[in-house]
Amino acid sequence: MKKNFIPTIDISSLLNGLNSKKSKETIKKIEKACVEIGFFQIVNHGMNKKQIQSISNVGNKFFRSSEQNKIKLAPKKWNNKNKNIYRGYFPKDVNGKEGLDIGDTKVTKKYAQRTKNQYIEYLNLNKSIDKKSIKSLSQYFDNIFILCEILFKSVIKLYKDDTNISKKTFSRLKTLSTLRFNYYPKQTKPVEISKQDGVALGCETHVDSGIFTVLYQDKIGGLQVQNRKNKKWHDVPFNKKALIVNTGRALEFLSKGKFKATNHRVLWNKTERMSIPFFFEPSYDFKMNTSFLHKSKIDNSGIIYEKFLNHSLKKFIEYNR
Protein backbone atom coordinates (compact mmCIF):
# COMPACT_ATOMS: atom_id res chain seq x y z
CA MET A 1 0.00 0.00 0.00
CA LYS A 2 1.51 3.32 -1.07
CA LYS A 3 2.22 5.61 1.84
CA ASN A 4 2.15 8.69 -0.38
CA PHE A 5 -1.12 8.02 -2.21
CA ILE A 6 -2.72 10.96 -0.36
CA PRO A 7 -0.61 14.05 -1.13
CA THR A 8 0.26 16.60 1.56
CA ILE A 9 0.08 20.23 0.44
CA ASP A 10 1.49 23.26 2.26
CA ILE A 11 -1.15 25.97 1.77
CA SER A 12 0.56 28.76 3.74
CA SER A 13 0.92 30.83 0.55
CA LEU A 14 -2.87 30.88 0.07
CA LEU A 15 -3.46 32.53 3.43
CA ASN A 16 -1.80 35.72 2.14
CA GLY A 17 -3.67 35.90 -1.17
CA LEU A 18 -4.09 33.91 -4.36
CA ASN A 19 -2.09 35.98 -6.85
CA SER A 20 1.52 35.25 -5.93
CA LYS A 21 3.66 32.82 -7.91
CA LYS A 22 3.80 30.49 -4.90
CA SER A 23 0.00 30.63 -4.50
CA LYS A 24 -0.52 29.71 -8.14
CA GLU A 25 1.83 26.73 -7.73
CA THR A 26 -0.13 25.63 -4.65
CA ILE A 27 -3.46 25.95 -6.48
CA LYS A 28 -2.10 23.72 -9.26
CA LYS A 29 -1.17 21.10 -6.64
CA ILE A 30 -4.72 21.26 -5.25
CA GLU A 31 -6.16 20.90 -8.76
CA LYS A 32 -3.98 17.83 -9.43
CA ALA A 33 -4.99 16.22 -6.12
CA CYS A 34 -8.69 16.89 -6.74
CA VAL A 35 -8.62 15.55 -10.29
CA GLU A 36 -6.53 12.45 -9.64
CA ILE A 37 -7.59 11.42 -6.13
CA GLY A 38 -10.23 13.69 -4.63
CA PHE A 39 -8.38 13.68 -1.30
CA PHE A 40 -5.36 15.56 0.05
CA GLN A 41 -3.95 16.68 3.37
CA ILE A 42 -3.15 20.31 4.11
CA VAL A 43 -0.49 21.66 6.46
CA ASN A 44 0.29 25.24 7.53
CA HIS A 45 -3.43 25.88 7.18
CA GLY A 46 -3.75 28.51 9.91
CA MET A 47 -5.63 26.31 12.37
CA ASN A 48 -3.25 25.93 15.29
CA LYS A 49 -2.74 22.72 17.23
CA LYS A 50 -4.17 24.22 20.43
CA GLN A 51 -7.46 25.07 18.70
CA ILE A 52 -7.78 21.59 17.19
CA GLN A 53 -7.03 20.02 20.58
CA SER A 54 -9.63 22.28 22.17
CA ILE A 55 -12.35 21.25 19.72
CA SER A 56 -11.42 17.57 20.20
CA ASN A 57 -11.81 18.01 23.95
CA VAL A 58 -15.29 19.49 23.42
CA GLY A 59 -16.33 16.41 21.44
CA ASN A 60 -14.82 13.92 23.88
CA LYS A 61 -16.42 15.66 26.86
CA PHE A 62 -19.84 15.63 25.19
CA PHE A 63 -19.77 11.95 24.13
CA ARG A 64 -18.49 10.86 27.53
CA SER A 65 -21.35 12.66 29.27
CA SER A 66 -24.51 10.84 30.31
CA GLU A 67 -27.07 9.60 27.80
CA GLN A 68 -29.55 11.87 29.53
CA ASN A 69 -27.36 14.89 28.81
CA LYS A 70 -26.71 14.00 25.15
CA ILE A 71 -30.33 13.23 24.34
CA LYS A 72 -31.25 16.83 25.29
CA LEU A 73 -29.81 17.85 21.90
CA ALA A 74 -31.35 15.00 19.92
CA PRO A 75 -33.77 15.67 17.04
CA LYS A 76 -37.48 15.00 17.44
CA LYS A 77 -37.06 11.40 16.26
CA TRP A 78 -35.19 10.53 19.47
CA ASN A 79 -36.51 13.28 21.75
CA ASN A 80 -40.11 14.28 21.14
CA LYS A 81 -39.68 17.36 23.34
CA ASN A 82 -37.48 18.94 20.66
CA LYS A 83 -38.53 20.54 17.39
CA ASN A 84 -35.20 20.14 15.56
CA ILE A 85 -35.11 17.45 12.89
CA TYR A 86 -31.81 17.95 11.08
CA ARG A 87 -29.37 19.31 13.67
CA GLY A 88 -28.34 17.74 16.94
CA TYR A 89 -27.27 14.43 18.47
CA PHE A 90 -27.98 10.97 17.12
CA PRO A 91 -27.38 7.78 19.14
CA LYS A 92 -25.18 4.83 18.19
CA ASP A 93 -28.09 2.45 17.55
CA VAL A 94 -28.64 4.27 14.23
CA ASN A 95 -25.57 2.99 12.41
CA GLY A 96 -22.96 2.01 14.99
CA LYS A 97 -21.64 5.48 15.77
CA GLU A 98 -22.82 8.51 17.70
CA GLY A 99 -22.88 11.93 16.11
CA LEU A 100 -23.45 15.59 16.83
CA ASP A 101 -24.39 17.87 13.91
CA ILE A 102 -23.99 21.61 14.47
CA GLY A 103 -25.02 24.21 11.92
CA ASP A 104 -23.87 27.81 11.70
CA THR A 105 -23.36 28.93 15.29
CA LYS A 106 -24.51 32.45 14.34
CA VAL A 107 -28.06 31.21 13.65
CA THR A 108 -30.42 32.52 16.34
CA LYS A 109 -33.82 31.18 17.30
CA LYS A 110 -35.52 34.21 15.73
CA TYR A 111 -33.59 33.86 12.47
CA ALA A 112 -34.44 30.16 12.18
CA GLN A 113 -38.14 30.84 12.81
CA ARG A 114 -38.17 33.68 10.28
CA THR A 115 -36.30 31.72 7.58
CA LYS A 116 -38.55 28.66 7.77
CA ASN A 117 -36.06 26.40 6.00
CA GLN A 118 -35.91 22.71 6.86
CA TYR A 119 -32.12 22.79 7.33
CA ILE A 120 -31.77 26.14 9.11
CA GLU A 121 -32.41 25.15 12.71
CA TYR A 122 -31.52 26.78 15.98
CA LEU A 123 -29.84 24.30 18.29
CA ASN A 124 -29.75 25.40 21.93
CA LEU A 125 -26.31 24.04 22.85
CA ASN A 126 -26.66 25.44 26.39
CA LYS A 127 -28.86 22.44 27.22
CA SER A 128 -25.87 20.07 27.18
CA ILE A 129 -22.64 22.00 26.66
CA ASP A 130 -20.87 24.53 28.91
CA LYS A 131 -20.22 28.12 27.83
CA LYS A 132 -16.45 27.69 27.39
CA SER A 133 -17.01 24.75 25.04
CA ILE A 134 -19.66 26.66 23.08
CA LYS A 135 -17.17 29.49 22.61
CA SER A 136 -14.62 26.98 21.26
CA LEU A 137 -17.23 25.59 18.86
CA SER A 138 -18.08 29.06 17.55
CA GLN A 139 -14.44 30.01 17.03
CA TYR A 140 -13.68 26.74 15.26
CA PHE A 141 -16.73 27.11 12.99
CA ASP A 142 -15.71 30.66 12.09
CA ASN A 143 -12.09 29.76 11.34
CA ILE A 144 -12.69 26.59 9.38
CA PHE A 145 -15.40 28.34 7.35
CA ILE A 146 -12.82 30.97 6.35
CA LEU A 147 -10.31 28.22 5.51
CA CYS A 148 -12.87 26.49 3.29
CA GLU A 149 -13.64 29.77 1.54
CA ILE A 150 -9.95 30.09 0.69
CA LEU A 151 -9.92 26.55 -0.74
CA PHE A 152 -13.04 27.24 -2.79
CA LYS A 153 -11.65 30.54 -4.08
CA SER A 154 -8.56 28.57 -5.13
CA VAL A 155 -10.80 26.40 -7.30
CA ILE A 156 -12.55 29.48 -8.72
CA LYS A 157 -9.11 30.92 -9.54
CA LEU A 158 -8.59 28.05 -11.99
CA TYR A 159 -11.52 29.41 -13.99
CA LYS A 160 -11.90 33.12 -13.22
CA ASP A 161 -10.01 36.08 -11.77
CA ASP A 162 -12.94 37.31 -9.69
CA THR A 163 -12.96 35.00 -6.67
CA ASN A 164 -15.53 37.16 -4.88
CA ILE A 165 -18.26 35.27 -6.74
CA SER A 166 -17.85 32.76 -3.90
CA LYS A 167 -20.16 35.09 -1.95
CA LYS A 168 -22.97 34.05 -4.30
CA THR A 169 -22.43 30.46 -3.18
CA PHE A 170 -21.76 30.84 0.52
CA SER A 171 -23.49 33.24 2.86
CA ARG A 172 -23.21 32.91 6.62
CA LEU A 173 -26.58 32.13 8.21
CA LYS A 174 -27.83 30.79 4.86
CA THR A 175 -25.06 28.21 4.53
CA LEU A 176 -26.00 24.58 5.14
CA SER A 177 -22.45 23.83 6.29
CA THR A 178 -22.23 21.38 9.17
CA LEU A 179 -19.65 20.86 11.89
CA ARG A 180 -20.00 17.24 12.85
CA PHE A 181 -18.49 15.12 15.59
CA ASN A 182 -18.39 11.40 14.79
CA TYR A 183 -17.78 9.20 17.80
CA TYR A 184 -17.09 5.51 17.21
CA PRO A 185 -17.47 3.59 20.46
CA LYS A 186 -15.87 0.21 21.06
CA GLN A 187 -18.01 -1.43 18.41
CA THR A 188 -18.86 -5.07 19.06
CA LYS A 189 -19.61 -5.72 15.40
CA PRO A 190 -19.08 -3.93 12.07
CA VAL A 191 -21.89 -1.87 10.55
CA GLU A 192 -21.17 -3.30 7.12
CA ILE A 193 -19.04 -5.88 5.33
CA SER A 194 -17.67 -4.47 2.10
CA LYS A 195 -19.19 -6.24 -0.89
CA GLN A 196 -16.09 -5.36 -2.88
CA ASP A 197 -13.32 -6.84 -0.71
CA GLY A 198 -15.00 -8.36 2.36
CA VAL A 199 -13.44 -5.86 4.79
CA ALA A 200 -15.31 -5.09 8.02
CA LEU A 201 -16.36 -1.45 8.21
CA GLY A 202 -17.22 0.98 11.00
CA CYS A 203 -18.71 3.43 8.49
CA GLU A 204 -20.22 2.58 5.13
CA THR A 205 -18.65 3.38 1.76
CA HIS A 206 -19.93 6.77 0.59
CA VAL A 207 -19.22 10.14 -1.01
CA ASP A 208 -19.96 13.52 0.58
CA SER A 209 -22.62 15.98 -0.56
CA GLY A 210 -21.00 19.41 -0.43
CA ILE A 211 -18.13 21.35 -1.99
CA PHE A 212 -15.36 20.26 0.36
CA THR A 213 -15.14 18.29 3.56
CA VAL A 214 -12.30 19.32 5.88
CA LEU A 215 -11.65 16.67 8.50
CA TYR A 216 -9.60 16.12 11.59
CA GLN A 217 -9.15 12.47 12.53
CA ASP A 218 -7.52 11.32 15.76
CA LYS A 219 -4.43 9.09 15.89
CA ILE A 220 -6.53 5.89 15.82
CA GLY A 221 -7.08 6.54 12.10
CA GLY A 222 -9.13 4.10 10.03
CA LEU A 223 -10.18 6.36 7.14
CA GLN A 224 -9.63 4.85 3.70
CA VAL A 225 -9.89 6.30 0.19
CA GLN A 226 -10.60 4.38 -2.98
CA ASN A 227 -8.31 4.68 -5.98
CA ARG A 228 -10.65 5.59 -8.84
CA LYS A 229 -8.59 3.73 -11.43
CA ASN A 230 -7.96 0.32 -9.88
CA LYS A 231 -10.61 0.49 -7.08
CA LYS A 232 -8.02 -0.41 -4.41
CA TRP A 233 -8.26 1.16 -0.96
CA HIS A 234 -5.59 3.32 0.68
CA ASP A 235 -5.21 4.42 4.29
CA VAL A 236 -5.27 8.14 5.08
CA PRO A 237 -2.36 8.35 7.53
CA PHE A 238 -2.66 10.31 10.75
CA ASN A 239 -0.71 13.57 10.71
CA LYS A 240 -1.08 15.70 13.82
CA LYS A 241 -0.24 18.84 11.81
CA ALA A 242 -2.63 18.14 8.95
CA LEU A 243 -6.29 18.44 8.09
CA ILE A 244 -7.78 16.12 5.48
CA VAL A 245 -9.68 17.61 2.55
CA ASN A 246 -11.94 15.80 0.11
CA THR A 247 -14.21 16.85 -2.72
CA GLY A 248 -17.98 16.39 -2.65
CA ARG A 249 -20.89 15.97 -5.06
CA ALA A 250 -21.66 19.71 -5.26
CA LEU A 251 -18.14 20.49 -6.50
CA GLU A 252 -18.35 17.60 -8.95
CA PHE A 253 -21.58 19.11 -10.29
CA LEU A 254 -20.25 22.68 -10.58
CA SER A 255 -17.02 21.52 -12.24
CA LYS A 256 -18.91 19.38 -14.80
CA GLY A 257 -17.35 16.23 -13.36
CA LYS A 258 -13.74 17.44 -13.38
CA PHE A 259 -13.46 17.24 -9.58
CA LYS A 260 -15.23 13.99 -8.82
CA ALA A 261 -16.49 13.06 -5.35
CA THR A 262 -14.43 10.10 -4.15
CA ASN A 263 -15.55 6.95 -2.34
CA HIS A 264 -14.26 6.66 1.21
CA ARG A 265 -14.97 4.50 4.25
CA VAL A 266 -13.87 3.83 7.83
CA LEU A 267 -12.47 0.49 8.95
CA TRP A 268 -14.04 -1.33 11.86
CA ASN A 269 -11.89 -1.48 14.96
CA LYS A 270 -12.58 -2.23 18.59
CA THR A 271 -10.99 0.98 19.87
CA GLU A 272 -13.02 4.15 20.42
CA ARG A 273 -12.33 6.81 17.79
CA MET A 274 -13.46 10.33 16.97
CA SER A 275 -13.34 12.36 13.79
CA ILE A 276 -14.44 15.95 13.23
CA PRO A 277 -15.52 16.68 9.66
CA PHE A 278 -16.66 20.10 8.51
CA PHE A 279 -19.01 19.79 5.56
CA PHE A 280 -18.63 23.02 3.56
CA GLU A 281 -21.99 23.42 1.87
CA PRO A 282 -23.57 26.27 -0.14
CA SER A 283 -26.41 28.52 0.94
CA TYR A 284 -29.78 26.76 0.84
CA ASP A 285 -31.01 29.02 -2.00
CA PHE A 286 -27.87 28.85 -4.18
CA LYS A 287 -28.79 27.89 -7.74
CA MET A 288 -26.70 24.87 -8.76
CA ASN A 289 -25.70 25.62 -12.34
CA THR A 290 -22.56 24.63 -14.25
CA SER A 291 -22.30 28.13 -15.71
CA PHE A 292 -21.10 29.31 -12.28
CA LEU A 293 -17.48 28.31 -12.98
CA HIS A 294 -17.50 28.00 -16.74
CA LYS A 295 -19.14 31.15 -18.12
CA SER A 296 -18.53 34.87 -17.64
CA LYS A 297 -22.25 35.44 -17.21
CA ILE A 298 -23.82 33.18 -14.59
CA ASP A 299 -27.12 31.51 -15.46
CA ASN A 300 -29.37 31.73 -12.40
CA SER A 301 -31.48 28.73 -13.35
CA GLY A 302 -30.96 25.27 -11.89
CA ILE A 303 -31.82 23.23 -8.82
CA ILE A 304 -31.40 25.08 -5.52
CA TYR A 305 -28.84 23.53 -3.18
CA GLU A 306 -31.44 22.68 -0.53
CA LYS A 307 -33.09 20.22 -2.95
CA PHE A 308 -29.72 18.95 -4.16
CA LEU A 309 -28.75 18.16 -0.56
CA ASN A 310 -32.13 16.66 0.23
CA HIS A 311 -31.67 14.12 -2.55
CA SER A 312 -28.08 13.39 -1.53
CA LEU A 313 -28.90 12.72 2.15
CA LYS A 314 -31.47 10.02 1.37
CA LYS A 315 -28.71 7.41 1.20
CA PHE A 316 -27.54 8.06 4.79
CA ILE A 317 -29.44 6.08 7.42
CA GLU A 318 -28.82 8.67 10.16
CA TYR A 319 -30.82 11.22 8.16
CA ASN A 320 -33.81 8.94 7.72
CA ARG A 321 -35.95 11.05 10.06
Secondary structure, DSSP 8 states (H G I E B T S, - for coil): --TTSS-EEE-GGGGG-S-SHHHHHHHHHHHHHHHHTSEEEEES-S--HHHHHHHHHHHHHHHTS-HHHHGGG--TTT-TT---SSSEEE-TTTTSSEEEEE--TT--HHHHHHH--TT-----GGGTS-HHHHHHHHHHHHHHHHHHHHHHHHHHHTT-S-GGGHHHH--TTTB--EEEEEEE---SS-SEE-TTT--EEEEEEE--SSSEEEEEE-TT--EEEE-TTT--EEE----TT-EEEEE-HHHHHHTTTSS----EEEE--SS-EEEEEEEE--BTT-EE-THHHH-SS----SEEHHHHHHHHHTT-GGG--
